[in-house]
Amino acid sequence: MDIEIKKIDFDADSTIKLESRKETKRWSKFSNQFVPVVEKVGKNKYKLISGAEKIHIATEKGESKVNCNIIDNLSDEEKGALDLRLLYQGSESCPITLGERFLDFREKFSITQQQLAKKTGITPGTIHHYESLIKTLAPSLKKNVMNKELTFKEARSIADIDDHDRQIDLAKPFLSGDLSSVHVEKIVSLAKKHPDSEVKIIIESVTKGKQIVEEKKIEPEKIIEENIVDFDSIDSRILKISAEIDLIQSEEIPEFKRLKLISSLRILQSRTQLALSSLNTKATILNLLGNKVSKK
């Protein structure tokens, strides 16, 4: 319902207000789709629960009213989306808990990350990063995140690596405090680019500027084996395939398979003709030799 902005109690100078036009443009697709939620606290008096973005933008446009949802009228799904939004905005929210809540909510209501983004005003990329902590992060590192020993930025970057052992090796310098979060994205990017390089070498390439030199693997020389004809079984195999070819005439074959089959049969026909020619030539030579021997 449309409510006059002057009747909504909220902090007009709140930090929720988007700080710049660039940020407003960046968030407009998601945050500004979130309909403000208010609680009715008296006659023609409302208190904002969440959704200051739209109110700020409406005020900047000189509009006197803004469309809002009354908290008592929300469906279970809308209430759940609001809870997620408030949990995300809370400064003390545990990233692991939030990731689990995102996944549980999407599973319960069978919605995509994109749909959840529209319902909560949280970008799909952000939702993906939180969920990746649950799906791909090593279990021991999840505990480090919960104990605030590993930051969200560090954890979600390291979660991009598939191998858990490698994740743990990459996390060590951040857990020990030897490296700060500013290096994590670059290190993870190099770890993905050079999957066979040691973590120590990758870290030194970032912190000390050392070049990553990967050892070239010497592949064993391939031994080409000559095809040997098994004369003991070739007769039976030829008869078997000829029987299968006979069955083709009585089958309904889809067009794309029919064309492929024609091509294969033509190859077989060519090979068969060559084989027959070779065998007949050898037989002729043997007959000629036999005739010469008998004449002598």
Summary of the structure (lengths in Angstrom):
residues: 296
radius of gyration: 35.4
end to end distance: 116.8
largest distance: 130.0
contacts: 723
relative contact order: 0.05
helix: 60%
strand: 7%
